[in-house]
């Protein structure tokens, strides 16, 4: 018997800010895709934005971690479905049979191509319901608007995710943490193989909903959360460093490098007037920027690094040029369990603690380890 609560919402609550972020992304993605397609699509038919693009936008911007939203699934899935829909439209005269056959064959074809993308069914239906367009465009319909439009949406989603601090495309198995260089992936830290994780997904029929690396991250997060049940009511305020050395966005990298050397910090917060938090610089940012300059200028790494921190440069590189703006943040009452999850992931060495946008402290891995060691020594 079906319980009444089973008919209610199955999706977790969404913060208004996240809903706004997704809405803006979908708007920008579809608007730019329409502008891109309008010169190459057939404007007389109005086929520069097709209805399935709306469904693709929902997946790409709202659930970018889903395997169904990945670039291969979106681009190949929509394109294959368009080819199937055009072929059926050209050979089956009855409209009802045409639509049913086009969608059914498109589902089978995309599954065989490992490119399941729910809007692809609507793409096949759009082709089957548009005999005039198919007669005029033929298989070109699969190229423009479908393939080019979907590729445009995917590229915009990738750029938008980076601008808003998200991760798209899907994390791949054993993908090193971006800031850790050779840091192990979530699956490696768990000690589970890719095949074992894949088997779990297949056993519970979740392979269309989750990738192996994200499953590993969820399992790891659950284990860490369970471990925090033994840490007691510690919060960020009780373990954070309060006497901070901060820099401004205009601080030259020569001074930043000197502060790293002198104090042996791994991170430096960047603030504006009134301690308004602007971002953070990690040591790896200096290393990464020097490496990029070395490749771009075709010179050795040490020469590029010396140039980067040269105090005599006419236009010195500043902290604002390389600081990380997006990233995890905490408040004074953030539980230590959340900090443990973030810092154990390997992507950041420190989490700024804010109060109404102002920096009041920072929690480093050293702070966290020291707090846990004290609690263990005290029998907690």
PyMOL commands that set and color helices and strands:
alter all, ss='L'
color gray80, all
select helices_A, chain A and resi 4-7+16-38+43-45+52-62+67-69+71-91+95-112+119-128+131-137+140-163+186-190+194-203+212-230+236-239+253-263+273-275+283-297+301-308+319-322+336-344+365-377
alter helices_A, ss='H'
color red, helices_A
select strands_A, chain A and resi 267-271+277-282+329-330+350-355+358-364
alter strands_A, ss='S'
color yellow, strands_A
deselect
rebuild
show_as cartoon
